[in-house]
Amino acid sequence: MSIADDILSKALSPTSKTTAEIRATVPAQIRRRAFFSARVEHQHYLKFVQETVAEYGAGRMDMATVAMKLKEKLQALGYDPEKGGFADTGEKLTGLSDLSSYRRIRLQASTQRTMASSVAKVVGKDAASVKVFPGWRLMRFVDKDIPREDWKYRWEQAGNSVGWEGAGKKDMVALVSSPIWDALGNGEGGFDDPLGNPYPPFAFNSGMAWMAATKAECEAAGLDPDEAEVPEAALDPSEDAMDGVAESFGDDFAKQLELELEDIT
C-alpha cells in the first residue's frame, strides 16, 4: 500500500473533540483507521483535506501548494478565523486553533505523511528483509525550532517498561519486533503527547523517525539480530477497540469503518 493509499483508506471522521479529548476517549487502534482533525466537523472540508494531504504524501504536491489549496477551500466555504471559523461566534481563532494557519496545515500534513510512511515500512517487512535489516534506529529527520531534548529519557522509560526486550540501552536502536516501539507510542513514563502508534511519529509534532538498522548495527547495540521477527502490523482495530466506536466518533464513522473492514476481510 502506498502512502497516498494509506491516507485515503482511513475512515473520514468529523469531530467536535479537541486533540486531548480524542486521545483520552478514542482507542489508538481506532485512531489509526480514522482521518480526523481536532474540532473539524465540516465533512466536506475534511474530505478535501484528506485528498490534498494524500497528494502531498505521494510527492505530487509541495507544502506551499497544500497550504494554498486548503486556505482557498476554507475561504470558499465561508471560513473566517477572525469571527470564529465556520460559525460566526465572534471569537478570533489563532495559532493551531485556526484551520487556515500555515502552522496547523503543515503539522497535519506532515503527521499524516510520516504515519503513512511508517505504516508502509511495517507492512513491507517480511522474513527476507528482517534478515538484512532486523532493527530500526530512532533518529531526528526534521529539525525543529524548539526540539524536544528528552528523547533519550523517553527511550529509557520505554525500555525499562518492557525490560529492554530487543532494545539497546546505549543507542536508540531496537529490533523491529521489540515492544519498545509500542511503549514509546503509548508515552511510557507519563508523557502527555503520544499518538498511540507503534511507529513514528511517536509524539505530537515530532521530527523523529526510523532508519533501517543493519545486523551489524543491532549487534553493536548489544542485540541478537536472529531474535528479530516480522513485526505484526496490528493496524486493524480489535473487537475490544471496536466496542463503543460510535460513542468515540459517531454512528456514521462506526458504519463506515465496519464496511471498510468487511471489504478488507
Backbone as CSV, one residue per row, in Angstrom:
resi,resn,N_x,N_y,N_z,CA_x,CA_y,CA_z,C_x,C_y,C_z
1,MET,0.845,-1.189,0.000,0.000,0.000,0.000,0.886,1.246,0.000
2,SER,0.592,2.186,-0.890,1.378,3.413,-0.972,0.986,4.372,0.146
3,ILE,1.791,5.418,0.323,1.491,6.426,1.339,0.140,7.076,1.058
4,ALA,-0.101,7.433,-0.197,-1.375,8.067,-0.558,-2.538,7.119,-0.316
5,ASP,-2.370,5.848,-0.677,-3.443,4.863,-0.483,-3.780,4.709,0.996
6,ASP,-2.749,4.702,1.836,-2.985,4.556,3.274,-3.785,5.744,3.810
7,ILE,-3.439,6.936,3.387,-4.153,8.127,3.846,-5.607,8.101,3.376
8,LEU,-5.815,7.722,2.120,-7.171,7.706,1.562,-8.021,6.559,2.101
9,SER,-7.374,5.512,2.630,-8.121,4.357,3.141,-8.726,4.611,4.514
10,LYS,-8.320,5.687,5.175,-8.810,5.956,6.522,-10.252,6.460,6.482
11,ALA,-11.025,6.019,7.455,-12.432,6.411,7.528,-12.542,7.883,7.924
12,LEU,-13.294,8.632,7.148,-13.472,10.058,7.396,-14.204,10.259,8.728
13,SER,-13.650,11.107,9.596,-14.147,11.168,10.971,-14.308,12.599,11.480
14,PRO,-15.361,13.306,11.059,-15.597,14.655,11.593,-15.812,14.577,13.101
15,THR,-15.302,15.535,13.841,-15.448,15.501,15.299,-15.382,16.900,15.881
16,SER,-16.075,17.082,16.987,-16.028,18.355,17.709,-15.006,18.296,18.843
17,LYS,-14.379,17.142,19.029,-13.455,16.951,20.138,-12.127,17.670,19.904
18,THR,-11.474,18.020,20.998,-10.125,18.572,20.933,-9.132,17.412,20.797
19,THR,-7.876,17.738,20.519,-6.847,16.700,20.416,-6.752,15.907,21.709
20,ALA,-6.759,16.598,22.840,-6.660,15.922,24.136,-7.864,15.022,24.384
21,GLU,-9.044,15.480,24.010,-10.258,14.673,24.208,-10.250,13.444,23.324
22,ILE,-9.778,13.591,22.095,-9.685,12.448,21.187,-8.726,11.411,21.750
23,ARG,-7.565,11.877,22.216,-6.559,10.967,22.763,-7.091,10.233,23.991
24,ALA,-7.901,10.932,24.796,-8.391,10.357,26.046,-9.571,9.413,25.849
25,THR,-10.354,9.617,24.792,-11.602,8.856,24.648,-11.632,7.873,23.491
26,VAL,-10.731,8.025,22.516,-10.755,7.164,21.336,-9.549,6.219,21.370
27,PRO,-9.771,4.893,21.367,-8.649,3.944,21.396,-7.693,4.180,20.234
28,ALA,-6.403,3.950,20.483,-5.380,4.197,19.462,-5.653,3.389,18.201
29,GLN,-6.147,2.146,18.356,-6.402,1.315,17.180,-7.490,1.908,16.294
30,ILE,-8.433,2.616,16.904,-9.472,3.290,16.128,-8.898,4.525,15.456
31,ARG,-8.076,5.276,16.191,-7.478,6.485,15.621,-6.618,6.148,14.404
32,ARG,-5.972,4.989,14.395,-5.124,4.610,13.259,-5.935,4.447,11.983
33,ARG,-7.209,4.106,12.110,-8.048,3.894,10.930,-8.910,5.108,10.612
34,ALA,-8.721,6.199,11.363,-9.565,7.382,11.182,-8.774,8.545,10.602
35,PHE,-9.425,9.306,9.743,-8.851,10.568,9.278,-9.670,11.670,9.921
36,PHE,-9.036,12.399,10.828,-9.748,13.434,11.568,-8.829,14.619,11.817
37,SER,-9.434,15.701,12.246,-8.700,16.891,12.636,-9.449,17.487,13.809
38,ALA,-8.743,17.801,14.872,-9.394,18.287,16.082,-10.342,19.439,15.790
39,ARG,-11.561,19.296,16.295,-12.605,20.310,16.181,-12.968,20.638,14.735
40,VAL,-12.893,19.653,13.854,-13.347,19.845,12.475,-14.552,18.935,12.236
41,GLU,-15.734,19.541,12.217,-16.972,18.797,11.994,-17.454,18.911,10.552
42,HIS,-16.839,19.781,9.769,-17.257,20.026,8.390,-16.750,18.880,7.512
43,GLN,-17.635,17.946,7.172,-17.228,16.735,6.462,-16.676,17.025,5.067
44,HIS,-17.286,17.961,4.359,-16.842,18.276,3.008,-15.408,18.805,3.035
45,TYR,-15.113,19.670,3.992,-13.760,20.206,4.101,-12.780,19.111,4.514
46,LEU,-13.179,18.276,5.455,-12.284,17.214,5.929,-11.923,16.255,4.789
47,LYS,-12.897,15.965,3.925,-12.635,15.102,2.767,-11.633,15.762,1.832
48,PHE,-11.766,17.064,1.640,-10.834,17.799,0.777,-9.425,17.773,1.379
49,VAL,-9.336,17.910,2.696,-8.038,17.825,3.373,-7.410,16.458,3.139
50,GLN,-8.208,15.414,3.298,-7.704,14.051,3.115,-7.144,13.856,1.708
51,GLU,-7.868,14.295,0.712,-7.429,14.127,-0.675,-6.177,14.967,-0.965
52,THR,-6.132,16.179,-0.418,-4.983,17.054,-0.653,-3.741,16.523,0.043
53,VAL,-3.885,16.062,1.274,-2.754,15.510,2.019,-2.251,14.228,1.355
54,ALA,-3.151,13.468,0.763,-2.737,12.259,0.041,-1.842,12.618,-1.143
55,GLU,-2.183,13.700,-1.831,-1.342,14.164,-2.937,0.032,14.585,-2.423
56,TYR,0.040,15.236,-1.274,1.306,15.641,-0.653,2.119,14.405,-0.262
57,GLY,1.451,13.413,0.311,2.126,12.191,0.713,2.725,11.442,-0.460
58,ALA,2.088,11.558,-1.615,2.571,10.888,-2.820,3.680,11.665,-3.508
59,GLY,3.972,12.860,-3.007,5.018,13.671,-3.613,4.572,14.450,-4.825
60,ARG,3.264,14.549,-5.018,2.745,15.262,-6.184,2.376,16.711,-5.868
61,MET,2.621,17.117,-4.640,2.271,18.464,-4.218,3.221,18.870,-3.088
62,ASP,3.712,20.107,-3.118,4.583,20.558,-2.032,3.738,21.234,-0.949
63,MET,4.395,21.539,0.180,3.657,22.076,1.316,3.039,23.433,1.017
64,ALA,3.732,24.266,0.262,3.190,25.579,-0.065,1.889,25.460,-0.847
65,THR,1.845,24.495,-1.763,0.636,24.279,-2.563,-0.484,23.723,-1.700
66,VAL,-0.142,22.807,-0.794,-1.135,22.258,0.135,-1.775,23.391,0.932
67,ALA,-0.941,24.266,1.488,-1.451,25.379,2.291,-2.340,26.302,1.469
68,MET,-1.919,26.579,0.242,-2.698,27.458,-0.620,-4.060,26.858,-0.927
69,LYS,-4.087,25.577,-1.279,-5.342,24.925,-1.649,-6.305,24.841,-0.462
70,LEU,-5.770,24.520,0.720,-6.646,24.410,1.884,-7.178,25.778,2.308
71,LYS,-6.361,26.798,2.207,-6.827,28.146,2.544,-7.907,28.610,1.568
72,GLU,-7.698,28.319,0.288,-8.697,28.699,-0.718,-10.014,27.961,-0.480
73,LYS,-9.922,26.684,-0.106,-11.125,25.891,0.159,-11.873,26.448,1.358
74,LEU,-11.147,26.770,2.397,-11.776,27.334,3.587,-12.485,28.644,3.275
75,GLN,-11.841,29.490,2.490,-12.458,30.768,2.114,-13.731,30.536,1.311
76,ALA,-13.689,29.558,0.391,-14.857,29.250,-0.434,-16.018,28.727,0.408
77,LEU,-15.695,28.088,1.528,-16.730,27.535,2.412,-17.200,28.548,3.450
78,GLY,-16.652,29.758,3.378,-17.085,30.811,4.288,-16.377,30.824,5.626
79,TYR,-15.236,30.168,5.702,-14.480,30.117,6.960,-13.773,31.446,7.197
80,ASP,-13.942,31.981,8.406,-13.310,33.246,8.756,-12.752,33.151,10.179
81,PRO,-11.435,33.005,10.323,-10.851,32.864,11.665,-11.043,34.096,12.537
82,GLU,-11.280,35.239,11.932,-11.494,36.466,12.706,-12.832,36.445,13.430
83,LYS,-13.778,35.618,12.931,-15.128,35.593,13.507,-15.481,34.259,14.167
84,GLY,-14.516,33.334,14.207,-14.803,32.066,14.881,-14.786,30.857,13.989
85,GLY,-14.457,31.025,12.712,-14.365,29.874,11.818,-15.557,29.740,10.901
86,PHE,-16.194,28.574,10.905,-17.364,28.346,10.046,-18.607,29.031,10.621
87,ALA,-18.667,29.118,11.946,-19.805,29.778,12.599,-19.339,31.123,13.161
88,ASP,-20.171,32.128,13.004,-19.815,33.470,13.465,-20.052,33.563,14.967
89,THR,-19.039,33.198,15.737,-19.145,33.251,17.194,-18.546,34.529,17.758
90,GLY,-17.835,35.263,16.902,-17.193,36.482,17.358,-15.874,36.233,18.051
91,GLU,-15.494,34.968,18.168,-14.231,34.603,18.833,-13.121,34.434,17.793
92,LYS,-12.082,35.205,17.895,-10.976,35.128,16.949,-10.160,33.865,17.180
93,LEU,-9.865,33.153,16.106,-9.081,31.923,16.188,-7.643,32.211,15.772
94,THR,-6.697,31.732,16.567,-5.288,31.959,16.255,-4.496,30.664,16.452
95,GLY,-3.259,30.654,15.947,-2.380,29.502,16.136,-2.978,28.215,15.596
96,LEU,-2.818,27.135,16.352,-3.314,25.831,15.915,-4.836,25.761,15.915
97,SER,-5.492,26.702,16.578,-6.958,26.720,16.571,-7.507,27.193,15.231
98,ASP,-6.681,27.896,14.490,-7.067,28.437,13.180,-6.763,27.410,12.094
99,LEU,-7.810,26.865,11.463,-7.630,25.836,10.436,-6.834,26.335,9.243
100,SER,-6.826,27.638,9.034,-6.146,28.194,7.865,-4.701,28.583,8.149
101,SER,-4.245,28.439,9.383,-2.873,28.820,9.713,-1.888,27.831,9.081
102,TYR,-0.795,28.374,8.591,0.223,27.533,7.957,0.769,26.509,8.946
103,ARG,0.905,26.907,10.197,1.432,26.006,11.220,0.552,24.769,11.380
104,ARG,-0.784,24.988,11.430,-1.686,23.847,11.600,-1.704,22.973,10.353
105,ILE,-1.761,23.587,9.190,-1.786,22.830,7.948,-0.522,21.991,7.794
106,ARG,0.620,22.588,8.077,1.894,21.869,7.967,1.953,20.701,8.952
107,LEU,1.494,20.940,10.175,1.510,19.887,11.191,0.637,18.713,10.770
108,GLN,-0.562,18.996,10.291,-1.474,17.931,9.900,-0.924,17.138,8.719
109,ALA,-0.451,17.841,7.703,0.040,17.157,6.502,1.292,16.335,6.796
110,SER,2.221,16.894,7.547,3.465,16.173,7.832,3.221,14.976,8.738
111,THR,2.300,15.111,9.697,1.987,13.997,10.589,1.374,12.840,9.810
112,GLN,0.427,13.152,8.938,-0.217,12.100,8.144,0.785,11.413,7.224
113,ARG,1.671,12.203,6.617,2.648,11.607,5.710,3.627,10.714,6.464
114,THR,4.100,11.169,7.619,5.039,10.361,8.396,4.388,9.083,8.890
115,MET,3.151,9.168,9.361,2.452,7.964,9.812,2.284,6.965,8.678
116,ALA,1.851,7.448,7.515,1.638,6.562,6.374,2.945,5.939,5.910
117,SER,4.026,6.722,5.936,5.333,6.197,5.559,5.775,5.099,6.520
118,SER,5.529,5.304,7.812,5.900,4.311,8.815,5.074,3.039,8.660
119,VAL,3.783,3.204,8.397,2.921,2.036,8.185,3.431,1.216,7.005
120,ALA,3.835,1.913,5.936,4.355,1.213,4.755,5.604,0.413,5.113
121,LYS,6.432,0.957,5.994,7.642,0.239,6.408,7.297,-1.000,7.217
122,VAL,6.293,-0.884,8.091,5.879,-2.035,8.898,5.270,-3.114,8.016
123,VAL,4.331,-2.709,7.168,3.648,-3.675,6.291,4.629,-4.312,5.315
124,GLY,5.654,-3.567,4.910,6.617,-4.079,3.934,7.640,-5.043,4.497
125,LYS,7.640,-5.225,5.821,8.606,-6.134,6.426,8.199,-7.592,6.213
126,ASP,9.127,-8.392,5.684,8.920,-9.830,5.577,10.178,-10.519,6.100
127,ALA,10.175,-11.847,6.088,11.299,-12.599,6.657,12.623,-12.233,6.003
128,ALA,12.614,-12.029,4.687,13.853,-11.722,3.963,14.400,-10.359,4.362
129,SER,13.529,-9.342,4.449,14.001,-8.004,4.787,14.426,-7.909,6.250
130,VAL,13.761,-8.682,7.103,14.132,-8.674,8.518,15.524,-9.275,8.712
131,LYS,15.883,-10.211,7.864,17.225,-10.793,7.960,18.300,-9.762,7.651
132,VAL,18.039,-8.921,6.677,19.018,-7.912,6.262,18.987,-6.701,7.186
133,PHE,17.780,-6.256,7.516,17.605,-5.095,8.400,16.706,-5.512,9.563
134,PRO,17.286,-6.123,10.579,16.489,-6.641,11.702,16.043,-5.572,12.702
135,GLY,16.516,-4.362,12.537,16.159,-3.332,13.515,15.822,-1.998,12.905
136,TRP,15.414,-1.082,13.773,15.190,0.304,13.395,15.967,1.194,14.345
137,ARG,16.467,2.278,13.819,17.130,3.293,14.632,16.230,4.522,14.683
138,LEU,15.974,5.019,15.875,15.183,6.239,16.032,16.126,7.428,15.980
139,MET,15.878,8.342,15.059,16.766,9.485,14.907,15.992,10.684,14.377
140,ARG,16.603,11.863,14.481,15.925,13.074,14.028,16.026,13.208,12.511
141,PHE,14.866,13.400,11.875,14.799,13.605,10.440,14.401,15.030,10.087
142,VAL,13.694,15.687,11.009,13.216,17.046,10.751,13.674,17.958,11.881
143,ASP,14.387,19.026,11.535,14.816,19.991,12.539,13.626,20.812,13.024
144,LYS,13.624,21.118,14.292,12.566,21.919,14.895,13.173,23.168,15.530
145,ASP,12.398,24.254,15.538,12.873,25.488,16.169,13.156,25.251,17.653
146,ILE,12.259,24.469,18.285,12.453,24.115,19.693,12.323,22.594,19.801
147,PRO,13.388,21.860,19.482,13.311,20.399,19.508,13.196,19.854,20.929
148,ARG,12.496,18.738,21.061,12.459,18.064,22.361,13.863,17.562,22.694
149,GLU,14.253,17.749,23.934,15.579,17.310,24.372,15.495,16.055,25.236
150,ASP,14.309,15.430,25.274,14.112,14.333,26.218,13.977,12.952,25.567
151,TRP,14.405,12.815,24.314,14.193,11.529,23.649,14.994,10.394,24.277
152,LYS,16.177,10.698,24.766,16.947,9.672,25.473,16.206,9.210,26.726
153,TYR,15.618,10.163,27.420,14.849,9.829,28.621,13.604,9.026,28.253
154,ARG,12.923,9.435,27.185,11.752,8.677,26.729,12.154,7.243,26.391
155,TRP,13.307,7.122,25.733,13.795,5.790,25.350,14.065,4.943,26.602
156,GLU,14.668,5.552,27.605,14.958,4.833,28.848,13.675,4.397,29.545
157,GLN,12.696,5.286,29.583,11.427,4.954,30.231,10.704,3.832,29.490
158,ALA,10.688,3.915,28.168,10.036,2.869,27.364,10.783,1.548,27.503
159,GLY,12.127,1.608,27.472,12.924,0.393,27.606,12.738,-0.267,28.948
160,ASN,12.732,0.523,30.026,12.517,-0.030,31.365,11.153,-0.701,31.476
161,SER,10.154,-0.129,30.811,8.787,-0.663,30.920,8.639,-2.023,30.256
162,VAL,9.532,-2.353,29.317,9.443,-3.647,28.624,10.653,-4.535,28.936
163,GLY,11.410,-4.168,29.969,12.560,-4.973,30.350,13.655,-5.010,29.299
164,TRP,13.713,-3.971,28.467,14.720,-3.867,27.399,14.692,-5.054,26.435
165,GLU,13.522,-5.617,26.245,13.370,-6.734,25.314,13.624,-6.269,23.870
166,GLY,14.695,-6.756,23.285,15.011,-6.428,21.900,15.392,-4.985,21.670
167,ALA,15.809,-4.282,22.721,16.135,-2.859,22.593,17.483,-2.549,23.225
168,GLY,18.256,-1.673,22.575,19.557,-1.281,23.082,19.453,-0.182,24.118
169,LYS,20.330,-0.220,25.105,20.309,0.782,26.166,21.131,2.020,25.824
170,LYS,22.198,1.846,25.037,23.071,2.978,24.738,22.591,3.781,23.538
171,ASP,22.260,3.078,22.451,21.765,3.741,21.246,20.272,3.496,21.111
172,MET,19.586,4.409,20.436,18.147,4.233,20.221,17.922,3.313,19.024
173,VAL,18.372,2.073,19.212,18.238,1.017,18.205,17.513,-0.150,18.845
174,ALA,16.543,-0.714,18.146,15.803,-1.858,18.663,15.376,-2.742,17.508
175,LEU,15.170,-4.020,17.802,14.689,-4.942,16.785,13.306,-4.495,16.308
176,VAL,12.976,-4.833,15.079,11.705,-4.384,14.509,10.506,-4.929,15.290
177,SER,10.710,-6.054,15.976,9.618,-6.676,16.723,9.665,-6.351,18.213
178,SER,10.538,-5.438,18.624,10.655,-5.097,20.043,9.410,-4.359,20.541
179,PRO,8.955,-4.684,21.743,7.791,-3.975,22.308,8.099,-2.542,22.715
180,ILE,9.362,-2.124,22.604,9.690,-0.748,22.971,8.979,0.259,22.065
181,TRP,8.698,-0.152,20.828,8.026,0.773,19.902,6.599,1.065,20.373
182,ASP,5.906,0.041,20.885,4.578,0.270,21.459,4.678,1.178,22.678
183,ALA,5.693,0.909,23.510,5.863,1.684,24.736,6.117,3.155,24.430
184,LEU,6.939,3.428,23.409,7.193,4.809,23.010,5.904,5.490,22.549
185,GLY,5.144,4.777,21.721,3.909,5.333,21.189,2.855,5.574,22.249
186,ASN,2.935,4.799,23.351,1.971,4.957,24.442,2.432,5.966,25.479
187,GLY,3.633,6.527,25.281,4.119,7.554,26.193,4.512,7.040,27.561
188,GLU,5.086,5.818,27.617,5.518,5.282,28.903,6.455,6.261,29.599
189,GLY,6.176,6.504,30.865,6.948,7.482,31.616,6.114,8.699,31.970
190,GLY,4.849,8.672,31.535,3.932,9.746,31.914,3.857,10.918,30.969
191,PHE,4.266,10.739,29.720,4.206,11.839,28.746,2.769,12.045,28.274
192,ASP,2.422,13.292,27.996,1.041,13.607,27.632,0.870,13.945,26.157
193,ASP,1.892,13.639,25.337,1.810,13.988,23.922,1.954,12.807,22.962
194,PRO,1.752,11.562,23.412,1.921,10.429,22.497,0.763,10.317,21.516
195,LEU,1.019,9.691,20.369,-0.029,9.482,19.369,-0.602,8.070,19.435
196,GLY,-0.007,7.217,20.281,-0.576,5.886,20.488,-0.253,4.872,19.417
197,ASN,0.723,5.174,18.554,1.082,4.252,17.475,2.437,3.605,17.746
198,PRO,2.627,2.348,17.310,3.925,1.689,17.483,4.884,2.028,16.349
199,TYR,4.751,3.206,15.800,5.593,3.675,14.707,5.610,5.204,14.716
200,PRO,6.626,5.818,14.086,6.716,7.286,14.077,5.560,7.933,13.319
201,PRO,5.209,9.181,13.699,5.745,9.929,14.830,5.168,9.409,16.147
202,PHE,6.030,9.258,17.136,5.600,8.721,18.418,4.972,9.782,19.303
203,ALA,5.188,11.045,18.968,4.649,12.140,19.773,4.197,13.275,18.873
204,PHE,3.315,14.074,19.402,2.756,15.226,18.695,3.856,16.150,18.194
205,ASN,3.820,16.467,16.899,4.738,17.415,16.276,6.205,17.005,16.426
206,SER,6.452,15.705,16.326,7.816,15.195,16.471,8.534,15.134,15.127
207,GLY,9.838,15.388,15.164,10.658,15.285,13.959,11.505,14.033,13.953
208,MET,11.190,13.091,14.859,11.936,11.842,14.955,11.278,10.777,14.072
209,ALA,12.099,9.965,13.415,11.575,8.912,12.549,12.552,7.739,12.520
210,TRP,12.234,6.721,11.708,13.002,5.484,11.642,14.024,5.482,10.520
211,MET,15.158,4.870,10.802,16.129,4.492,9.785,16.367,2.995,9.964
212,ALA,16.367,2.241,8.877,16.604,0.804,8.972,17.979,0.541,9.576
213,ALA,18.050,-0.411,10.501,19.305,-0.763,11.161,19.775,-2.142,10.694
214,THR,21.030,-2.232,10.302,21.598,-3.484,9.803,21.881,-4.451,10.948
215,LYS,22.269,-5.682,10.583,22.648,-6.673,11.593,23.825,-6.163,12.420
216,ALA,24.811,-5.560,11.733,25.983,-5.054,12.431,25.608,-3.961,13.429
217,GLU,24.684,-3.096,13.056,24.258,-2.027,13.954,23.532,-2.598,15.166
218,CYS,22.710,-3.607,14.934,21.981,-4.239,16.036,22.953,-4.927,16.990
219,GLU,23.936,-5.613,16.431,24.931,-6.281,17.263,25.739,-5.266,18.070
220,ALA,26.065,-4.140,17.455,26.809,-3.090,18.147,25.998,-2.505,19.300
221,ALA,24.671,-2.600,19.188,23.787,-2.100,20.245,23.535,-3.168,21.304
222,GLY,24.202,-4.331,21.155,24.062,-5.405,22.135,22.868,-6.303,21.902
223,LEU,22.349,-6.309,20.678,21.165,-7.102,20.361,21.528,-8.333,19.538
224,ASP,20.646,-9.327,19.556,20.816,-10.530,18.745,19.889,-10.417,17.540
225,PRO,20.434,-10.150,16.357,19.595,-9.971,15.158,18.728,-11.180,14.848
226,ASP,19.185,-12.376,15.252,18.417,-13.587,14.961,17.113,-13.656,15.753
227,GLU,16.982,-12.818,16.760,15.748,-12.805,17.548,14.670,-11.917,16.925
228,ALA,15.043,-11.172,15.912,14.066,-10.286,15.263,13.024,-11.108,14.513
229,GLU,11.791,-10.701,14.629,10.684,-11.360,13.937,9.954,-10.339,13.071
230,VAL,9.217,-10.837,12.098,8.410,-9.935,11.269,7.399,-9.251,12.181
231,PRO,7.400,-7.931,12.230,6.500,-7.230,13.153,5.039,-7.389,12.750
232,GLU,4.197,-7.508,13.753,2.765,-7.558,13.494,2.287,-6.137,13.280
233,ALA,1.657,-5.915,12.145,1.224,-4.560,11.824,0.195,-4.033,12.822
234,ALA,-0.748,-4.914,13.230,-1.789,-4.522,14.199,-2.445,-3.199,13.808
235,LEU,-2.737,-3.066,12.515,-3.297,-1.799,12.034,-4.821,-1.777,12.083
236,ASP,-5.430,-2.964,12.143,-6.879,-3.030,12.220,-7.320,-3.102,13.675
237,PRO,-8.400,-2.433,14.038,-8.842,-2.417,15.432,-9.318,-3.776,15.908
238,SER,-9.054,-4.076,17.180,-9.518,-5.312,17.791,-10.997,-5.185,18.120
239,GLU,-11.605,-6.302,18.528,-13.019,-6.261,18.903,-13.233,-5.345,20.110
240,ASP,-12.270,-5.384,21.039,-12.387,-4.509,22.211,-12.362,-3.039,21.801
241,ALA,-11.474,-2.729,20.852,-11.376,-1.341,20.402,-12.640,-0.919,19.654
242,MET,-13.262,-1.884,18.961,-14.467,-1.571,18.197,-15.657,-1.286,19.106
243,ASP,-15.644,-1.858,20.315,-16.740,-1.622,21.246,-16.806,-0.140,21.595
244,GLY,-17.956,0.436,21.408,-18.128,1.842,21.747,-17.591,2.799,20.706
245,VAL,-17.291,2.298,19.494,-16.727,3.194,18.482,-17.706,4.296,18.095
246,ALA,-19.002,3.996,18.162,-19.997,5.020,17.837,-19.927,6.180,18.824
247,GLU,-19.620,5.853,20.092,-19.507,6.904,21.091,-18.233,7.727,20.874
248,SER,-17.233,7.106,20.226,-15.964,7.797,20.014,-16.083,8.861,18.935
249,PHE,-16.579,8.464,17.764,-16.637,9.394,16.635,-18.043,9.555,16.055
250,GLY,-18.990,8.737,16.495,-20.351,8.855,15.987,-20.764,7.666,15.128
251,ASP,-22.071,7.550,14.895,-22.619,6.416,14.145,-22.109,6.350,12.719
252,ASP,-21.978,7.500,12.046,-21.533,7.499,10.649,-20.148,6.886,10.526
253,PHE,-19.256,7.265,11.420,-17.906,6.721,11.377,-17.925,5.224,11.663
254,ALA,-18.710,4.812,12.667,-18.776,3.393,13.028,-19.229,2.548,11.845
255,LYS,-20.254,3.021,11.129,-20.766,2.270,9.981,-19.737,2.218,8.858
256,GLN,-19.072,3.351,8.600,-18.074,3.410,7.533,-16.904,2.495,7.842
257,LEU,-16.453,2.488,9.088,-15.326,1.644,9.477,-15.681,0.176,9.350
258,GLU,-16.880,-0.200,9.772,-17.314,-1.600,9.677,-17.358,-2.050,8.220
259,LEU,-17.845,-1.183,7.325,-17.905,-1.525,5.903,-16.505,-1.705,5.329
260,GLU,-15.578,-0.838,5.705,-14.219,-0.927,5.194,-13.524,-2.195,5.679
261,LEU,-13.769,-2.570,6.924,-13.166,-3.784,7.464,-13.739,-5.026,6.789
262,GLU,-15.031,-4.968,6.421,-15.637,-6.079,5.683,-14.985,-6.237,4.317
263,ASP,-14.690,-5.102,3.678,-14.033,-5.153,2.364,-12.640,-5.759,2.459
264,ILE,-11.927,-5.442,3.562,-10.571,-5.953,3.740,-10.587,-7.456,3.992
265,THR,-11.533,-7.910,4.843,-11.574,-9.326,5.196,-12.344,-10.126,4.148
